[in-house]
Amino acid sequence: MATATHDWIETTDVLKLLNLVSDIRKILRRFRLKLLEYHALLILRKSPNTTPGEIGKQVPLLPAAVTRALNCLERAKLITRNFGQEDRRTVVVSLTKEGASLLQQIDRLVLHLGE
């Protein structure tokens, strides 16, 4: 019997992905982080010294949600926001040492998921 080909994702693949996201959220709760905040930290690790607008382009949420997430991260001293040197209207967001260290801790836990 021939196997059918289709253009949709297998239900089991979606369920595995949803379970993985759920497991990541459990890890993040230990560090009092939300998924969007974690996403922003990951973006900043990959693209240091970026703008809130650039972060917003990479997450599928309204700019206000990104701003709230950055506010929380800044209060927790995981990021800094500074004015651009060439254009004072530009805000540059950077990971702090604490933010980078936290990501390393989370990385170790996430890497062991699914084992």
C-alpha positions as CSV (number, residue, x, y, z in Angstrom):
1,M,0.0,0.0,0.0
2,A,1.4,3.4,-1.0
3,T,1.8,6.1,1.6
4,A,-0.1,9.3,1.1
5,T,1.8,12.6,0.9
6,H,0.3,15.7,2.3
7,D,1.2,19.3,3.0
8,W,0.3,19.5,6.7
9,I,2.3,18.8,9.8
10,E,1.8,15.5,11.5
11,T,-0.3,15.7,14.6
12,T,2.4,13.9,16.6
13,D,5.0,16.4,15.5
14,V,2.8,19.3,16.7
15,L,2.2,17.5,20.0
16,K,5.9,17.0,20.5
17,L,6.5,20.7,19.9
18,L,3.8,21.8,22.2
19,N,5.2,19.5,25.0
20,L,8.6,20.9,24.4
21,V,7.3,24.5,24.7
22,S,5.5,23.5,27.9
23,D,8.7,22.0,29.4
24,I,10.6,25.2,28.5
25,R,7.9,27.3,30.2
26,K,8.3,25.2,33.4
27,I,12.1,25.8,33.3
28,L,11.5,29.5,32.8
29,R,9.1,29.7,35.8
30,R,12.0,28.7,38.0
31,F,13.8,31.8,36.9
32,R,10.6,34.0,36.9
33,L,10.8,34.5,33.2
34,K,8.0,34.5,30.6
35,L,8.5,33.0,27.2
36,L,8.6,36.4,25.5
37,E,11.3,37.6,27.9
38,Y,13.3,34.5,27.2
39,H,12.8,35.1,23.5
40,A,14.1,38.6,23.8
41,L,17.2,37.5,25.7
42,L,17.9,34.9,23.0
43,I,17.6,37.6,20.3
44,L,20.0,39.8,22.3
45,R,22.5,37.0,22.7
46,K,22.4,36.4,18.9
47,S,22.3,40.1,18.0
48,P,24.0,42.2,20.7
49,N,23.3,45.9,21.0
50,T,20.0,45.9,19.0
51,T,17.0,48.2,19.2
52,P,13.6,47.3,20.6
53,G,12.2,47.7,17.1
54,E,14.5,45.0,15.8
55,I,13.5,42.7,18.7
56,G,9.9,43.4,17.9
57,K,10.4,42.3,14.3
58,Q,11.5,38.9,15.5
59,V,8.6,38.2,17.9
60,P,5.0,38.0,16.6
61,L,3.5,40.4,19.2
62,L,2.5,44.0,19.5
63,P,5.3,46.6,20.3
64,A,3.7,47.3,23.7
65,A,4.2,43.6,24.7
66,V,7.8,43.8,23.7
67,T,8.2,47.0,25.7
68,R,6.7,45.4,28.8
69,A,9.0,42.4,28.4
70,L,12.0,44.7,28.1
71,N,10.9,46.7,31.2
72,C,10.7,43.5,33.2
73,L,14.2,42.4,32.0
74,E,15.7,45.8,32.8
75,R,14.2,45.8,36.3
76,A,15.7,42.3,36.8
77,K,19.1,43.7,35.6
78,L,19.2,41.2,32.8
79,I,19.4,43.9,30.1
80,T,20.4,47.5,29.8
81,R,18.9,50.2,27.5
82,N,21.1,53.1,26.4
83,F,20.8,55.9,24.0
84,G,22.6,55.5,20.7
85,Q,25.9,57.4,20.5
86,E,25.2,58.7,17.0
87,D,21.5,59.3,17.4
88,R,20.2,60.0,20.9
89,R,16.7,59.1,19.7
90,T,17.8,55.5,19.2
91,V,17.7,53.1,22.1
92,V,20.1,50.2,22.1
93,V,19.4,47.1,24.2
94,S,22.2,44.9,25.5
95,L,22.5,41.8,27.7
96,T,24.1,42.3,31.0
97,K,26.6,39.8,32.5
98,E,23.7,38.6,34.7
99,G,21.5,38.1,31.6
100,A,24.2,36.1,29.8
101,S,24.8,34.0,32.9
102,L,21.1,33.3,33.3
103,L,20.9,32.2,29.7
104,Q,23.7,29.8,30.3
105,Q,21.9,28.3,33.3
106,I,18.7,27.9,31.2
107,D,20.7,26.5,28.3
108,R,22.0,23.7,30.5
109,L,18.4,22.7,31.5
110,V,16.9,23.1,28.1
111,L,19.6,20.9,26.5
112,H,18.6,18.0,28.7
113,L,14.9,18.1,27.7
114,G,13.7,15.0,25.9
115,E,16.5,12.8,27.2
